[in-house]
């Protein structure tokens, strides 16, 4: 846990520490044209499946559930799985959720997933042009029930007040962004065959 008198909140620390990684990932996703066609969008959904599969168990983390009461309902893995089915995409055979016991590290990973919901507002508009909606193929991009802004602010407030270790949380957030980036790199074959 960290010193609560620190004027810089955890969410701001994480934003500053991951700004370059976040920007690089956003540019990479757009550079791959993953929203330029229905076929390329399928590669994006596969990428989302892999990441949300990895973090699925973090939404059941005992300590985090006490700090973020609606944590379980924030999990989008079920929606991603349904999007995979909507698009007739095969599920990868191997792989399971990552196991992170430390709450500070875990919250860094969740920061990546929860923050991406804000950007999903823009992506939803692109996906709708391809014929997908929050009821078919684009379910995981839908806003949380309370709305994107309120949901994000509630998450930030919860983690800012909890006293997490900022060093461990930052390491977790950076690992989360790098995990998605690595999936982008390894999925280049999928993306190139979707042209």
Helices and strands as residue ranges (DSSP letters): H 10-31, H 38-55, G 56-60, H 62-67, H 71-74, H 77-86, H 103-129, G 139-141, H 148-161, H 166-186, H 188-192
